[in-house]
């Protein structure tokens, strides 16, 4: 009997050790997916999906870690959060089991989830909790993300002073990290905020700095996009020759990213339409009709309708007006589904 008891205890110990080893390997794979999400979120999601059969047998700490990295990967892949069913237990677990790395991350992604759900007060509350939970400068990258998101939420609420304060904190951290792309993004956000505060001169300085930095790292597409925004502001201030020069320069770059090309063409066509040069705007509007987002298409259809009205080409004007009407209906359906 005593011999059987020893065998039983030995088997249990082996099972426990094996279980711990399995959880340890799983956590290593989950953490690898979390790191991969920063650069290749689709690959991170695929890796996490491959681990899902083993997750049901894992301990709670491993399951919560898995859910957090899945939320992160989906967020990085621009998959909109539709509910808080996954993040709520993750936050509850990591606030009850404090971890210097994962607790702030869980609070940050709670902010991202509630931001997507349109609950700005709750999102801001979680972002602030995430900042307060950061205890070392090792997390300055996450701290930068948090202040950027806080700035964006305040901006969307029209609270531009608060948005400017948060974006400046994010920019200072980006300079400390010596991350040029983050610095450029920070300068762009601050420029947008300054424009809404009627501080156009300050916005121009930000665009100029951002453009010079993009040139220093040979980011041509980004340079062109920044030049177009710079040009639009100069045009709004009545500096038409400067705006023309900037737009001409922006159009010379080779664009492989359709999103950036769309921004450039939308701004270029808008400048020409504002000046009554619809003929010059037409090639860019036609490109947007074929390649732009549904919102870009709507605006392009409307402007082409105006072009044909000016030319008294009524058949074409009606055709594009109908296209604009269809685009508006599509947008209403999208926004209705999101609501």
C-alpha positions as CSV (number, residue, x, y, z in Angstrom):
1,X,0.0,0.0,0.0
2,X,2.8,2.3,1.0
3,X,4.5,1.4,-2.3
4,X,1.4,2.4,-4.3
5,X,1.1,5.7,-2.5
6,X,4.7,6.5,-3.5
7,X,3.9,5.7,-7.1
8,X,0.8,7.9,-7.0
9,X,2.7,10.8,-5.5
10,X,5.4,10.4,-8.1
11,X,2.8,10.4,-11.0
12,X,1.1,13.5,-9.7
13,X,4.4,15.3,-9.3
14,X,5.4,14.4,-12.9
15,X,2.0,15.6,-14.1
16,X,2.4,18.9,-12.3
17,X,5.9,19.5,-13.6
18,X,4.8,18.6,-17.1
19,X,1.9,21.0,-16.8
20,X,4.2,23.8,-15.6
21,X,6.5,23.1,-18.5
22,X,3.6,23.2,-21.0
23,X,2.4,26.5,-19.6
24,X,5.9,28.0,-19.7
25,X,6.3,27.0,-23.4
26,X,2.9,28.4,-24.1
27,X,3.7,31.7,-22.4
28,X,6.9,31.9,-24.4
29,X,5.0,31.5,-27.7
30,X,2.3,34.0,-26.6
31,X,5.0,36.6,-25.7
32,X,6.6,35.9,-29.1
33,X,3.2,36.7,-30.8
34,X,2.9,39.9,-28.7
35,X,6.3,41.1,-29.9
36,X,5.5,40.1,-33.5
37,X,2.2,42.2,-33.3
38,X,4.3,45.4,-33.2
39,X,5.5,44.8,-36.8
40,X,3.4,42.0,-38.3
41,X,0.0,41.9,-36.6
42,X,-1.5,39.5,-39.1
43,X,1.2,37.0,-38.5
44,X,0.8,37.4,-34.7
45,X,-2.9,36.6,-35.0
46,X,-2.1,33.5,-37.1
47,X,0.4,32.4,-34.5
48,X,-2.1,32.9,-31.6
49,X,-4.8,31.1,-33.6
50,X,-2.5,28.1,-33.9
51,X,-2.1,28.1,-30.1
52,X,-5.8,28.2,-29.3
53,X,-6.3,24.4,-29.0
54,X,-3.8,24.3,-26.1
55,X,-5.1,27.4,-24.4
56,X,-8.2,25.6,-23.0
57,X,-5.9,23.3,-21.0
58,X,-3.7,26.1,-19.7
59,X,-3.8,27.8,-16.3
60,X,-5.7,31.1,-15.9
61,X,-2.5,33.3,-16.0
62,X,-1.6,31.8,-19.4
63,X,-5.2,32.2,-20.7
64,X,-5.3,35.9,-19.6
65,X,-1.9,36.5,-21.2
66,X,-3.2,34.9,-24.4
67,X,-6.3,37.0,-24.5
68,X,-4.3,40.2,-23.9
69,X,-1.9,39.5,-26.7
70,X,-4.8,38.6,-29.0
71,X,-6.5,42.0,-28.2
72,X,-3.2,43.7,-28.9
73,X,-2.6,41.9,-32.2
74,X,-6.1,42.7,-33.4
75,X,-5.7,46.3,-32.4
76,X,-2.4,46.6,-34.3
77,X,-4.1,45.1,-37.3
78,X,-6.8,47.8,-37.2
79,X,-9.5,45.4,-36.4
80,X,-12.1,47.5,-34.6
81,X,-13.1,46.3,-31.1
82,X,-16.9,45.6,-31.0
83,X,-17.4,44.8,-27.3
84,X,-15.6,44.6,-24.0
85,X,-16.3,40.9,-23.3
86,X,-12.6,39.9,-23.7
87,X,-10.8,42.9,-22.2
88,X,-13.0,43.1,-19.0
89,X,-11.8,39.8,-17.4
90,X,-8.2,40.5,-18.6
91,X,-8.2,43.9,-16.8
92,X,-9.8,42.4,-13.7
93,X,-7.1,39.7,-13.7
94,X,-4.0,41.9,-14.2
95,X,-5.2,44.6,-11.8
96,X,-5.6,41.8,-9.2
97,X,-2.3,40.2,-10.1
98,X,-0.1,43.2,-10.6
99,X,2.6,42.8,-13.3
100,X,4.9,45.7,-14.2
101,X,4.6,45.0,-17.9
102,X,1.2,43.4,-18.4
103,X,-0.9,45.5,-16.0
104,X,-0.2,48.8,-17.8
105,X,-0.7,47.0,-21.2
106,X,-4.1,45.6,-20.1
107,X,-5.2,49.1,-18.9
108,X,-4.0,50.7,-22.2
109,X,-5.9,48.2,-24.3
110,X,-9.0,48.7,-22.2
111,X,-8.7,52.4,-23.2
112,X,-8.4,51.3,-26.9
113,X,-11.5,49.1,-26.6
114,X,-13.7,51.8,-25.0
115,X,-12.4,54.4,-27.4
116,X,-13.6,52.2,-30.3
117,X,-16.9,51.7,-28.5
118,X,-17.4,55.5,-28.3
119,X,-17.1,55.6,-24.5
120,X,-14.6,58.5,-24.2
121,X,-14.9,59.1,-20.4
122,X,-14.2,55.4,-19.7
123,X,-11.4,55.2,-22.2
124,X,-9.7,58.3,-20.7
125,X,-10.1,56.8,-17.2
126,X,-8.3,53.6,-18.3
127,X,-5.6,55.6,-20.1
128,X,-4.9,57.5,-16.9
129,X,-4.8,54.3,-14.9
130,X,-2.3,52.9,-17.4
131,X,-0.1,56.0,-17.0
132,X,-0.3,55.7,-13.2
133,X,0.6,52.1,-13.3
134,X,3.9,52.7,-15.2
135,X,6.7,52.6,-12.7
136,X,9.9,52.9,-14.8
137,X,11.2,54.6,-17.9
138,X,11.5,51.2,-19.5
139,X,7.9,51.7,-20.5
140,X,8.3,55.0,-22.3
141,X,7.2,53.5,-25.6
142,X,3.8,52.5,-24.0
143,X,3.7,55.9,-22.3
144,X,4.0,57.5,-25.7
145,X,1.1,55.4,-27.1
146,X,-1.0,56.4,-24.1
147,X,-0.5,60.1,-24.5
148,X,-1.1,59.9,-28.2
149,X,-4.4,58.2,-27.6
150,X,-5.4,60.7,-24.9
151,X,-4.6,63.5,-27.3
152,X,-6.7,61.9,-30.0
153,X,-9.7,61.5,-27.7
154,X,-9.5,65.1,-26.5
155,X,-9.2,66.3,-30.1
156,X,-12.3,64.4,-31.2
157,X,-14.2,66.0,-28.3
158,X,-13.1,69.5,-29.4
159,X,-11.0,70.0,-26.3
160,X,-8.0,71.3,-28.1
161,X,-6.0,72.7,-25.2
162,X,-6.1,69.3,-23.5
163,X,-5.3,67.6,-26.8
164,X,-2.3,69.8,-27.3
165,X,-1.0,69.1,-23.8
166,X,-1.2,65.4,-24.3
167,X,0.4,65.5,-27.7
168,X,3.3,67.6,-26.4
169,X,3.9,65.0,-23.7
170,X,3.9,62.3,-26.4
171,X,6.3,64.3,-28.6
172,X,8.7,64.8,-25.7
173,X,8.8,61.1,-25.1
174,X,9.4,60.4,-28.8
175,X,12.4,62.8,-28.8
176,X,13.7,61.0,-25.7
177,X,13.3,57.6,-27.5
178,X,15.0,59.2,-30.6
179,X,12.2,57.7,-32.7
180,X,12.0,59.8,-35.9
181,X,8.7,58.3,-37.2
182,X,7.0,58.9,-33.8
183,X,8.4,62.4,-33.7
184,X,6.9,63.1,-37.2
185,X,3.5,61.7,-36.2
186,X,3.6,63.8,-33.0
187,X,4.4,67.0,-35.0
188,X,1.5,66.2,-37.4
189,X,-1.0,65.8,-34.6
190,X,0.2,69.0,-32.9
191,X,-0.1,70.8,-36.3
192,X,-3.7,69.6,-36.7
193,X,-4.5,70.8,-33.2
194,X,-2.9,74.2,-33.7
195,X,-5.0,74.7,-36.9
196,X,-8.2,74.1,-34.9
197,X,-7.0,76.6,-32.3
198,X,-6.3,79.2,-35.1
199,X,-2.6,79.1,-34.5
200,X,-1.6,78.6,-38.1
201,X,1.9,79.9,-37.8
202,X,2.7,77.3,-35.1
203,X,1.2,74.6,-37.4
204,X,3.4,75.7,-40.3
205,X,6.5,75.3,-38.1
206,X,5.4,71.8,-37.1
207,X,4.8,70.8,-40.7
208,X,8.1,72.1,-41.8
209,X,10.0,70.2,-39.0
210,X,8.1,67.0,-39.8
211,X,8.9,67.3,-43.5
212,X,12.6,67.9,-42.8
213,X,12.7,64.9,-40.6
214,X,11.0,62.7,-43.2
215,X,13.6,63.8,-45.7
216,X,16.4,63.0,-43.3
217,X,15.3,59.3,-43.2
218,X,14.4,59.1,-46.9
219,X,10.7,58.5,-46.4
220,X,9.6,59.9,-49.8
221,X,5.9,59.0,-49.6
222,X,5.6,60.4,-46.2
223,X,7.5,63.6,-47.3
224,X,5.0,64.1,-50.2
225,X,2.0,63.6,-47.9
226,X,3.4,66.1,-45.4
227,X,4.1,68.6,-48.2
228,X,0.5,68.4,-49.4
229,X,-0.8,69.2,-45.9
230,X,1.7,72.0,-45.6
231,X,0.6,73.3,-49.0
232,X,-3.1,73.2,-48.1
233,X,-2.4,75.3,-45.0
234,X,-0.3,77.8,-47.0
235,X,-3.1,78.0,-49.6
236,X,-5.7,78.7,-46.9
237,X,-3.5,81.5,-45.6
238,X,-3.5,83.0,-49.1
239,X,0.1,82.0,-50.0
240,X,-0.8,80.6,-53.3
241,X,2.6,80.6,-55.0
242,X,4.1,78.8,-52.0
243,X,1.3,76.3,-52.0
244,X,1.8,75.6,-55.8
245,X,5.5,75.1,-55.3
246,X,4.9,72.6,-52.5
247,X,2.2,70.7,-54.4
248,X,4.4,70.4,-57.5
249,X,7.2,69.0,-55.3
250,X,4.8,66.6,-53.6
251,X,3.5,65.2,-56.9
252,X,7.0,64.4,-58.0
253,X,7.4,61.6,-55.5
254,X,6.7,57.9,-56.4
255,X,3.8,56.7,-54.3
256,X,3.3,53.0,-53.8
257,X,1.0,53.3,-50.8
258,X,-2.5,54.1,-52.0
259,X,-3.6,55.6,-48.7
260,X,-0.9,58.3,-48.9
261,X,-1.5,58.8,-52.6
262,X,-5.2,59.3,-51.8
263,X,-4.4,61.9,-49.2
264,X,-2.2,63.8,-51.7
265,X,-4.7,63.7,-54.5
266,X,-7.6,64.7,-52.2
267,X,-5.7,67.8,-51.0
268,X,-4.4,68.6,-54.5
269,X,-7.9,68.5,-56.0
270,X,-9.4,70.4,-53.1
271,X,-6.9,73.3,-53.6
272,X,-7.6,73.4,-57.3
273,X,-11.4,73.4,-56.8
274,X,-11.1,76.2,-54.2
275,X,-9.4,78.3,-56.8
276,X,-11.9,77.5,-59.5
277,X,-9.4,75.4,-61.5
278,X,-11.7,72.3,-61.9
279,X,-10.0,71.2,-65.1
280,X,-6.7,70.8,-63.2
281,X,-8.4,69.0,-60.4
282,X,-10.2,66.5,-62.7
283,X,-7.4,63.9,-63.1
284,X,-6.9,63.6,-59.4
285,X,-10.7,63.4,-58.8
286,X,-11.0,60.6,-61.4
287,X,-8.2,58.7,-59.7
288,X,-10.0,59.0,-56.3
289,X,-13.3,57.8,-57.9
290,X,-11.4,54.5,-58.8
291,X,-9.1,54.1,-55.9
292,X,-10.2,56.2,-52.9
293,X,-12.2,55.2,-49.9
294,X,-15.9,55.5,-50.0
295,X,-15.6,59.0,-48.3
296,X,-13.0,60.1,-50.9
297,X,-15.3,58.8,-53.7
298,X,-18.2,60.7,-52.4
299,X,-16.3,64.0,-52.3
300,X,-14.8,63.3,-55.8
301,X,-18.2,62.5,-57.3
302,X,-19.6,65.8,-55.9
303,X,-16.7,67.8,-57.3
304,X,-16.9,66.1,-60.7
305,X,-20.6,66.9,-60.7
306,X,-19.8,70.6,-60.2
307,X,-17.2,70.4,-62.9
308,X,-19.8,69.1,-65.5
309,X,-22.3,71.7,-64.3
310,X,-19.8,74.5,-65.0
311,X,-19.3,73.0,-68.5
312,X,-23.1,72.6,-68.9
313,X,-22.6,68.9,-69.5
314,X,-25.9,67.9,-67.9
315,X,-25.9,64.2,-68.8
316,X,-22.5,63.7,-67.1
317,X,-23.4,66.0,-64.2
318,X,-26.5,63.8,-63.5
319,X,-24.4,60.6,-63.8
320,X,-21.9,61.7,-61.2
321,X,-24.5,63.2,-59.0
322,X,-26.2,59.8,-58.9
323,X,-22.9,58.2,-58.0
324,X,-22.5,60.7,-55.2
325,X,-26.0,59.9,-54.0
326,X,-25.2,56.1,-54.0
327,X,-21.9,56.8,-52.1
328,X,-23.8,58.8,-49.4
329,X,-26.3,55.9,-49.0
330,X,-23.4,53.5,-48.6
331,X,-21.8,55.7,-46.0
332,X,-25.1,55.9,-44.1
333,X,-25.4,52.1,-44.1
334,X,-21.8,51.7,-42.8
335,X,-22.3,54.3,-40.1
336,X,-25.6,52.8,-39.2
337,X,-24.1,49.4,-38.8
338,X,-21.3,50.8,-36.6
339,X,-23.8,52.7,-34.4
